[in-house]
Amino acid sequence: MVLLVFFSFLAMVILLILFWVYERANARQDLSGYVAESASALDESSALLPLASTETTITTVGELCRKLKIFITTWNMGDTTPGDTNLAPLFQPLKIQDNDWDIIVIGTQECSYKPRTGFLTCEADWVDRVNRAVASSCPSSTYVTLEYQSLRESIRMVILVKQELRPHISNLKISSYSTTVPLFWRKGAVGCSMTIYDFTSVCFVNSHLAAHQESTAARNDECKQILRELRLGNVNYDAGNQFSHCFFFGDLNYRLDTTWHDAVAYLNRNEITYLHHRDQLYTEQRRGNALALFQEPGGQPPAFAPTFKVKRGTTNVYDQKRTPSWCDRILWKSLPDCVGNITPLTYESNERILTSDHLSVLAAFELTLPLLNTIVPLWPQHVFSFILSDIEISVDLTQPKPQQLLQIMSPSTSRSSSAPEKLNPRLIVSGPILAVEPIKSAPLQNVTSTATWTEL
């Protein structure tokens, strides 16, 4: 009787082992359906493609990376109505022949005027004007208003995005912060943060800082206050230290530490570099007192002439009551692993709209966004994470760059944005504990190579 029980138990153990081996063999067979291909074969499509399978239909959606263009303009309107002015030039740079933007951001200061008939508030009137101007200047695309925000009747920000991009934007938040007492509320900032294609977070901050030549220290302090107090993203962190890319712009009011006569004399001689070293913001950044890790396109103060204080209706006639200055600025900061994912395209002043004592300033950027590869997996109850590094596929990874994270999941699973620890160049699959060894021949030239699956 004892022997019968012993052999029955032994048979059960053997059956369980055989069943486990069978399941593992099926898992390896199914996983062998994935191959890694080169950039030339992929032609900027997915890095992981399934081979034909008779058991499961697998759909691949998306690409490894996508290019996205952001356009930002800032304008202190001087509390003057635009009237019948054509605002389309606000969104049309002259240095580059491009007006096809994925995201358009316009920040205004002193934007308070009597609205047109049919609009109850200045804000509603301005949002309508912006939408009409964008439709006129960018006729090849359809834009929708993603968000708009105002601080009292002065500081405003309107964000438009291409209609097809809107479904790919999440975690949208807006906030405002006043740096002055509530009775006035003319200085401060409005901000907006979002996540684009799951892995890239972006923040826009439109600010109007303290005025006057002697208020440098106050402006420095306001920069810190704004980034600290805006309730964007994770509210426990400074807005300048949590987003992939943070754009800080507006009428920052930093002046030139020189006289009106000296400034005009150097401008007339086109000796703009001398004025750069008199620029308060440039000086305070180098001292680490304000926006220390932010930068402007070109890595230095603007190459265009100062945008304040011009006589209305002119482009280069400066009011002698104020020293000509680069009050209107656009800066950005990227997290260390995102620095290589942004390229400035242009940075210029706009001399075509002259209703204010400030000229507007515009900048354009191209972002490289790592994307999710969404695949209906063979194991619908698990989330599979892949790390891809230093392998030439659909983007140029021949030089050492931050690893790209791809998320492979079923529609019913939740998305995870936390990247695993840095690993040597290889593909890692978590779920069934398997790994793919790196392809030895790189870059591949129109060759498909099947990776070998090995147990960790």
C-alpha positions as CSV (number, residue, x, y, z in Angstrom):
1,M,0.0,0.0,0.0
2,V,2.9,2.3,0.9
3,L,4.6,1.5,-2.5
4,L,1.3,2.3,-4.3
5,V,1.0,5.7,-2.7
6,F,4.7,6.4,-3.4
7,F,4.6,5.5,-7.1
8,S,1.3,7.5,-7.5
9,F,3.0,10.6,-6.0
10,L,6.1,10.0,-8.2
11,A,3.9,9.8,-11.3
12,M,2.1,13.0,-10.4
13,V,5.4,14.8,-10.0
14,I,6.7,13.5,-13.3
15,L,3.4,14.6,-15.0
16,L,3.8,18.1,-13.5
17,I,7.4,18.4,-14.7
18,L,6.4,17.3,-18.2
19,F,3.6,19.8,-18.3
20,W,6.0,22.6,-17.1
21,V,8.5,21.6,-19.8
22,Y,5.8,21.6,-22.4
23,E,4.6,25.1,-21.4
24,R,8.1,26.5,-21.5
25,A,8.7,25.0,-24.9
26,N,5.5,26.6,-26.3
27,A,6.6,29.9,-24.8
28,R,10.0,29.7,-26.5
29,Q,8.4,28.7,-29.8
30,D,5.9,31.6,-29.7
31,L,8.6,34.2,-28.7
32,S,10.7,33.1,-31.7
33,G,8.2,34.8,-33.9
34,Y,9.8,38.2,-33.2
35,V,12.8,39.4,-35.1
36,A,14.9,42.5,-34.9
37,E,15.5,44.4,-38.2
38,S,17.7,47.2,-39.3
39,A,16.8,50.8,-40.0
40,S,16.9,50.2,-43.8
41,A,14.5,47.3,-43.5
42,L,12.2,49.1,-41.1
43,D,12.0,52.4,-43.0
44,E,11.2,54.2,-39.7
45,S,8.5,51.8,-38.6
46,S,8.3,49.5,-35.6
47,A,11.5,47.9,-34.2
48,L,9.7,44.7,-33.4
49,L,7.8,42.9,-36.1
50,P,5.9,39.5,-35.7
51,L,6.5,36.7,-38.1
52,A,3.5,34.9,-39.5
53,S,1.6,33.0,-36.7
54,T,-1.2,30.4,-37.1
55,E,-2.2,30.6,-33.5
56,T,-2.4,34.3,-32.6
57,T,-3.0,37.5,-34.6
58,I,-0.5,40.2,-33.5
59,T,-0.9,43.8,-34.6
60,T,1.9,46.3,-34.4
61,V,1.1,50.0,-34.1
62,G,3.4,53.0,-34.0
63,E,7.1,53.7,-34.5
64,L,10.1,53.9,-32.3
65,C,10.4,57.7,-32.5
66,R,8.4,60.6,-34.0
67,K,9.4,64.2,-34.8
68,L,7.2,66.9,-33.5
69,K,7.5,70.7,-34.0
70,I,6.6,73.2,-31.3
71,F,6.0,76.9,-32.0
72,I,6.1,79.5,-29.2
73,T,5.5,83.2,-29.4
74,T,5.4,85.8,-26.6
75,W,4.0,89.3,-26.9
76,N,3.4,92.1,-24.4
77,M,0.4,93.8,-26.0
78,G,0.6,97.0,-24.0
79,D,-3.2,96.7,-23.1
80,T,-3.9,97.8,-26.7
81,T,-6.6,96.3,-28.8
82,P,-5.4,94.5,-31.9
83,G,-8.3,96.1,-33.8
84,D,-8.3,95.0,-37.4
85,T,-4.6,94.0,-37.3
86,N,-3.9,90.8,-39.1
87,L,-2.4,88.5,-36.4
88,A,-1.3,85.8,-38.8
89,P,2.3,87.0,-38.8
90,L,2.6,86.1,-35.1
91,F,2.8,82.5,-36.3
92,Q,5.0,83.0,-39.4
93,P,8.7,83.1,-38.8
94,L,10.9,84.7,-41.5
95,K,14.2,82.8,-41.0
96,I,12.7,79.5,-41.9
97,Q,10.1,78.6,-44.5
98,D,7.8,76.6,-42.3
99,N,4.4,77.1,-40.8
100,D,3.4,73.5,-40.2
101,W,3.5,73.2,-36.4
102,D,2.2,70.3,-34.2
103,I,1.8,72.5,-31.1
104,I,1.3,76.2,-31.1
105,V,1.7,78.2,-27.9
106,I,1.1,82.0,-27.6
107,G,1.8,83.8,-24.3
108,T,0.7,87.4,-23.9
109,Q,1.1,89.9,-21.2
110,E,-0.9,93.1,-20.6
111,C,-3.6,91.5,-22.8
112,S,-6.5,93.6,-21.6
113,Y,-8.7,95.5,-24.0
114,K,-12.4,96.1,-24.9
115,P,-13.7,92.9,-26.6
116,R,-15.5,92.9,-29.9
117,T,-19.3,92.9,-30.1
118,G,-20.5,89.4,-29.4
119,F,-17.8,88.5,-26.9
120,L,-18.5,88.9,-23.2
121,T,-14.8,88.9,-22.1
122,C,-11.4,89.9,-23.4
123,E,-10.3,86.3,-22.9
124,A,-13.0,84.9,-25.2
125,D,-12.3,87.5,-27.8
126,W,-8.5,86.8,-27.7
127,V,-8.9,83.0,-28.0
128,D,-11.1,83.5,-31.0
129,R,-8.6,85.9,-32.6
130,V,-5.8,83.4,-32.0
131,N,-7.8,80.5,-33.6
132,R,-8.6,82.6,-36.7
133,A,-5.0,83.8,-37.0
134,V,-3.6,80.2,-36.8
135,A,-6.2,79.0,-39.3
136,S,-5.0,81.7,-41.7
137,S,-1.3,81.2,-41.2
138,C,-1.3,77.4,-41.1
139,P,-4.0,76.5,-43.7
140,S,-2.7,73.0,-44.4
141,S,-3.6,71.6,-40.9
142,T,-6.7,71.6,-38.7
143,Y,-6.0,72.8,-35.1
144,V,-8.0,72.5,-31.9
145,T,-7.7,74.6,-28.8
146,L,-6.0,72.3,-26.2
147,E,-6.2,74.7,-23.3
148,Y,-6.2,78.4,-22.4
149,Q,-5.5,80.1,-19.1
150,S,-5.5,83.7,-17.8
151,L,-4.2,85.4,-14.7
152,R,-6.7,88.2,-14.1
153,E,-7.1,90.3,-17.3
154,S,-3.4,90.5,-18.1
155,I,-1.3,87.3,-18.5
156,R,-2.8,84.8,-20.9
157,M,-1.7,81.6,-22.7
158,V,-3.5,79.8,-25.5
159,I,-2.3,76.4,-26.7
160,L,-3.4,74.8,-30.0
161,V,-2.5,71.4,-31.3
162,K,-3.1,69.5,-34.5
163,Q,-6.4,67.7,-34.4
164,E,-4.7,64.3,-35.0
165,L,-2.3,64.9,-32.1
166,R,-5.0,65.6,-29.5
167,P,-5.8,61.9,-28.6
168,H,-2.1,61.4,-27.8
169,I,-1.9,64.1,-25.2
170,S,-2.6,63.1,-21.6
171,N,-2.0,64.3,-18.0
172,L,-3.1,67.8,-19.0
173,K,-2.8,70.4,-16.1
174,I,-3.1,74.2,-15.9
175,S,-2.1,76.5,-13.1
176,S,-1.5,80.2,-12.4
177,Y,0.5,82.0,-9.8
178,S,0.6,85.7,-8.9
179,T,3.8,87.3,-7.6
180,T,2.0,90.5,-6.5
181,V,-0.7,91.3,-4.0
182,P,-4.2,90.2,-5.0
183,L,-5.4,93.8,-5.5
184,F,-3.1,94.2,-8.5
185,W,-2.2,90.7,-9.8
186,R,-0.5,92.1,-12.9
187,K,2.7,90.1,-12.4
188,G,3.0,86.3,-12.2
189,A,2.6,83.4,-14.6
190,V,0.3,80.9,-16.1
191,G,1.4,77.4,-16.9
192,C,0.4,74.2,-18.6
193,S,1.9,70.7,-18.5
194,M,1.1,67.6,-20.5
195,T,2.4,64.2,-21.6
196,I,2.8,63.5,-25.3
197,Y,2.9,59.9,-26.6
198,D,3.2,58.5,-23.1
199,F,6.9,59.1,-22.5
200,T,7.6,62.8,-23.1
201,S,6.4,65.4,-20.6
202,V,6.3,69.0,-21.6
203,C,5.7,72.2,-19.6
204,F,4.9,75.7,-20.8
205,V,5.2,78.7,-18.5
206,N,4.3,82.2,-19.6
207,S,5.5,84.9,-17.2
208,H,5.4,88.6,-16.6
209,L,8.1,89.6,-14.0
210,A,8.8,92.7,-12.0
211,A,9.5,95.9,-14.1
212,H,12.2,98.6,-13.9
213,Q,16.0,98.6,-14.2
214,E,16.7,98.2,-10.5
215,S,14.5,95.1,-9.9
216,T,16.9,92.4,-10.9
217,A,16.8,90.7,-7.5
218,A,13.0,90.7,-7.5
219,R,12.9,89.1,-10.9
220,N,15.3,86.4,-9.8
221,D,13.2,85.6,-6.8
222,E,10.0,85.6,-9.0
223,C,11.5,83.0,-11.3
224,K,12.1,80.7,-8.4
225,Q,8.6,81.4,-6.9
226,I,6.9,80.6,-10.2
227,L,8.6,77.4,-10.9
228,R,8.1,76.3,-7.3
229,E,4.5,77.3,-6.8
230,L,2.8,76.4,-10.1
231,R,0.7,73.3,-9.5
232,L,1.8,71.3,-12.5
233,G,2.7,67.6,-13.0
234,N,3.8,66.3,-9.6
235,V,3.0,69.2,-7.3
236,N,5.7,68.0,-4.9
237,Y,8.4,68.9,-7.4
238,D,9.6,72.2,-8.9
239,A,8.2,72.7,-12.4
240,G,11.7,73.1,-13.8
241,N,13.0,69.8,-12.6
242,Q,10.4,67.2,-13.5
243,F,9.4,67.5,-17.2
244,S,11.3,66.2,-20.2
245,H,11.2,69.7,-21.6
246,C,10.2,72.9,-19.7
247,F,9.7,76.2,-21.7
248,F,9.9,79.4,-19.8
249,F,9.0,82.6,-21.7
250,G,7.3,85.9,-21.5
251,D,8.0,89.5,-20.6
252,L,10.8,88.7,-18.2
253,N,11.7,92.4,-17.9
254,Y,15.4,91.9,-17.5
255,R,17.2,95.1,-18.8
256,L,20.5,96.2,-20.1
257,D,22.8,97.6,-17.5
258,T,23.9,100.6,-19.6
259,T,22.5,104.0,-20.6
260,W,20.0,104.7,-23.4
261,H,22.6,106.5,-25.4
262,D,25.3,103.8,-25.1
263,A,22.8,101.1,-26.0
264,V,21.6,102.9,-29.1
265,A,25.2,103.7,-30.2
266,Y,26.2,100.1,-30.0
267,L,23.1,99.0,-31.9
268,N,23.8,101.5,-34.6
269,R,27.3,100.0,-35.0
270,N,25.8,96.5,-34.9
271,E,28.1,95.7,-31.9
272,I,25.5,93.5,-30.3
273,T,27.9,91.2,-28.4
274,Y,28.9,94.1,-26.2
275,L,25.2,94.5,-25.2
276,H,25.0,90.8,-24.5
277,H,27.4,91.2,-21.6
278,R,25.3,94.0,-20.2
279,D,22.2,91.9,-20.3
280,Q,20.9,91.3,-16.8
281,L,19.4,87.8,-17.5
282,Y,22.5,86.6,-19.1
283,T,24.6,87.8,-16.1
284,E,22.2,86.3,-13.5
285,Q,22.1,83.0,-15.3
286,R,25.9,82.7,-15.3
287,R,26.0,83.6,-11.6
288,G,23.4,80.9,-10.9
289,N,20.9,83.4,-9.5
290,A,18.0,82.8,-12.0
291,L,17.1,80.1,-14.6
292,A,20.6,78.8,-14.3
293,L,20.1,75.6,-16.3
294,F,17.7,77.2,-18.9
295,Q,19.0,78.3,-22.2
296,E,18.0,80.3,-25.2
297,P,18.3,79.1,-28.8
298,G,21.8,79.8,-29.8
299,G,23.1,79.5,-26.2
300,Q,23.3,83.3,-25.6
301,P,21.1,86.4,-25.6
302,P,19.2,87.1,-28.7
303,A,20.9,88.0,-32.0
304,F,18.0,90.3,-32.9
305,A,17.7,93.9,-31.7
306,P,16.1,94.7,-28.3
307,T,12.3,94.4,-28.3
308,F,11.5,97.1,-25.7
309,K,10.8,100.0,-25.5
310,V,10.0,100.8,-29.1
311,K,7.7,103.6,-30.2
312,R,4.4,102.2,-31.4
313,G,4.3,101.9,-35.1
314,T,8.1,101.5,-35.5
315,T,10.6,98.7,-35.3
316,N,13.8,100.5,-34.3
317,V,12.9,103.8,-32.7
318,Y,13.4,103.5,-29.0
319,D,11.6,105.6,-26.4
320,Q,14.2,107.5,-24.4
321,K,12.3,106.9,-21.2
322,R,13.6,103.4,-21.0
323,T,17.0,101.8,-22.0
324,P,16.4,99.4,-25.0
325,S,16.3,95.9,-23.6
326,W,15.6,92.3,-24.4
327,C,12.6,92.0,-22.1
328,D,10.8,89.4,-24.1
329,R,12.5,86.0,-24.0
330,I,12.0,82.3,-24.7
331,L,14.1,79.7,-22.8
332,W,14.0,76.0,-22.2
333,K,15.4,73.3,-20.1
334,S,15.6,69.6,-20.7
335,L,16.2,66.7,-18.3
336,P,19.6,65.1,-18.7
337,D,18.4,62.1,-20.6
338,C,16.3,64.3,-22.9
339,V,18.9,66.9,-23.9
340,G,19.6,65.3,-27.3
341,N,15.9,65.1,-28.1
342,I,15.3,68.9,-28.8
343,T,16.6,71.0,-31.6
344,P,16.0,74.8,-31.9
345,L,14.8,75.8,-35.4
346,T,14.6,79.6,-35.1
347,Y,14.6,82.4,-32.6
348,E,13.6,85.9,-33.9
349,S,11.6,89.0,-33.2
350,N,8.5,89.9,-35.2
351,E,8.6,93.4,-36.8
352,R,5.3,93.1,-38.7
353,I,2.9,93.8,-35.8
354,L,3.6,97.2,-34.3
355,T,0.6,98.1,-32.0
356,S,2.6,97.7,-28.8
357,D,5.7,99.2,-27.3
358,H,7.1,95.6,-27.3
359,L,7.9,93.6,-30.4
360,S,6.7,90.0,-30.2
361,V,9.3,87.2,-30.1
362,L,9.0,83.7,-31.5
363,A,10.9,80.4,-31.4
364,A,10.4,77.0,-32.9
365,F,11.7,73.6,-31.8
366,E,11.8,70.1,-33.1
367,L,11.3,67.3,-30.5
368,T,12.2,63.7,-30.9
369,L,9.7,61.6,-29.0
370,P,10.2,58.0,-28.1
371,L,6.9,56.2,-28.7
372,L,5.0,53.2,-27.4
373,N,4.9,50.2,-29.6
374,T,1.5,48.7,-28.8
375,I,1.2,45.0,-29.6
376,V,-1.6,42.6,-28.7
377,P,0.7,40.1,-26.9
378,L,0.5,36.3,-26.6
379,W,0.1,36.7,-22.8
380,P,-2.7,39.2,-22.3
381,Q,-2.4,39.3,-18.5
382,H,1.2,40.6,-18.5
383,V,3.0,43.8,-19.4
384,F,6.2,43.3,-21.4
385,S,9.0,45.9,-21.3
386,F,11.7,46.1,-23.9
387,I,15.0,48.1,-23.7
388,L,16.7,49.0,-26.9
389,S,20.1,50.7,-26.9
390,D,22.9,51.3,-29.4
391,I,21.4,49.3,-32.1
392,E,20.7,50.9,-35.5
393,I,17.0,50.5,-36.2
394,S,14.6,53.3,-37.2
395,V,16.6,56.1,-35.7
396,D,20.3,56.9,-35.6
397,L,21.5,55.0,-32.5
398,T,25.1,54.5,-33.8
399,Q,26.4,57.0,-31.2
400,P,25.8,56.3,-27.5
401,K,22.4,57.7,-26.6
402,P,19.9,57.2,-23.8
403,Q,18.1,54.0,-24.0
404,Q,14.7,53.9,-25.6
405,L,11.9,52.3,-23.7
406,L,9.2,50.4,-25.6
407,Q,6.1,49.2,-23.8
408,I,4.4,46.1,-25.2
409,M,1.0,45.5,-23.8
410,S,-2.6,44.5,-24.4
411,P,-5.3,47.1,-24.4
412,S,-6.6,45.9,-21.0
413,T,-3.3,46.5,-19.2
414,S,-2.2,49.7,-17.6
415,R,0.8,51.6,-19.0
416,S,4.0,52.0,-17.0
417,S,6.4,54.9,-17.6
418,S,9.2,53.9,-15.2
419,A,12.3,52.8,-17.2
420,P,14.3,49.8,-15.9
421,E,17.9,50.2,-14.8
422,K,20.5,50.8,-17.6
423,L,21.6,47.6,-19.2
424,N,24.1,46.6,-21.8
425,P,22.8,46.8,-25.4
426,R,20.2,44.0,-25.6
427,L,16.5,43.5,-25.6
428,I,15.0,42.5,-22.3
429,V,11.6,40.9,-21.9
430,S,10.0,40.8,-18.4
431,G,7.1,38.4,-18.0
432,P,8.3,35.0,-19.0
433,I,11.9,35.5,-17.8
434,L,13.7,35.5,-21.2
435,A,16.2,37.7,-22.9
436,V,17.5,38.4,-26.4
437,E,21.2,38.6,-27.0
438,P,22.4,41.6,-29.0
439,I,22.7,41.2,-32.7
440,K,26.4,41.0,-33.5
441,S,26.4,42.5,-37.0
442,A,25.5,46.2,-36.7
443,P,24.4,48.0,-38.6
444,L,22.6,45.5,-40.7
445,Q,22.2,46.1,-44.4
446,N,18.8,44.8,-45.6
447,V,19.3,41.6,-43.6
448,T,16.8,40.0,-41.2
449,S,18.4,38.2,-38.3
450,T,16.5,36.1,-35.9
451,A,17.6,36.6,-32.3
452,T,18.3,33.7,-30.0
453,W,16.2,33.4,-26.8
454,T,18.1,32.5,-23.7
455,E,17.0,32.1,-20.1
456,L,18.3,34.6,-17.6
